[in-house]
Amino acid sequence: ETGVTQTPRHLVMGMTNKKSLKCEQHLGHNAMYWYKQSAKKPLELMFVYNFKEQTENNSVPSRFSPECPNSSHLFLHLHTLQPEDSALYLCASSQGLAGYLYEQYFGPGTRLTVT
Amino acid sequence: GQQLNQSPQSMFIQEGEDVSMNCTSSSIFNTWLWYKQDPGEGPVLLIALYKAGELTSNGRLTAQFGITRKDSFLNISASIPSDVGIYFCAGQNTGNQFYFGTGTSLTVIP
């Protein structure tokens, strides 16, 4: 595998379900990010991790819970989501200081539908 | 709050034509990046700009970091069908906050 991978690519879940999104980067980067992409809106940064430490949480509701066990893996745990949480969730990684825009590389995303 | 205004929102062009799009911000930026996103995929980095006035090319793509540091431009020359997609800019201001534009949807008509 190369680059940034995300699984699953598509996910349909009910509002009472619990699921997790997984991201893995094979680039040797030290920073990882979760973004939400909704139609006709700019990318919304959700969480930033640098060397496994969370450095940013952009007022994301607690029904989204990130986990970064090491610099190569990032998870987004989901529970009791709302229909408005349906979106494309993108993971990205970068080298250098987390939070800097230096050349973030994105995964293909997980298309999430909440029913 | 800070906004990145990207224009145009969409473009329909004939194959072979040149394309121009731009992003403007309300504050000074230190970094501009341009990405392309195909349907169902994540954004792919095209060009990164780190200095005011910088002009950088990547094949048929050329991007410029505006002298005022509040804008950036992306040009695509001699468009081809595979240029279809959504192009968006991203920028980081002097407070290290970064923002993404809403994208320019490009359709190339063969």
Chai-1 contact restraints between the chains, C-beta under 6 A:
chainA,res_idxA,chainB,res_idxB,connection_type,confidence,min_distance_angstrom,max_distance_angstrom,comment,restraint_id
A,P42,B,F100,contact,1.0,0.0,6.0,A-B,restraint_1
A,P42,B,T102,contact,1.0,0.0,6.0,A-B,restraint_2
A,L43,B,F100,contact,1.0,0.0,6.0,A-B,restraint_3
A,L90,B,G42,contact,1.0,0.0,6.0,A-B,restraint_4
A,L101,B,T31,contact,1.0,0.0,6.0,A-B,restraint_5
A,L101,B,Q92,contact,1.0,0.0,6.0,A-B,restraint_6
A,L101,B,F98,contact,1.0,0.0,6.0,A-B,restraint_7
A,E103,B,L45,contact,1.0,0.0,6.0,A-B,restraint_8
A,E103,B,A48,contact,1.0,0.0,6.0,A-B,restraint_9
A,F106,B,G42,contact,1.0,0.0,6.0,A-B,restraint_10
A,F106,B,P43,contact,1.0,0.0,6.0,A-B,restraint_11
A,G107,B,G42,contact,1.0,0.0,6.0,A-B,restraint_12
A,P108,B,E41,contact,1.0,0.0,6.0,A-B,restraint_13
A,P108,B,G42,contact,1.0,0.0,6.0,A-B,restraint_14
A,G109,B,G42,contact,1.0,0.0,6.0,A-B,restraint_15
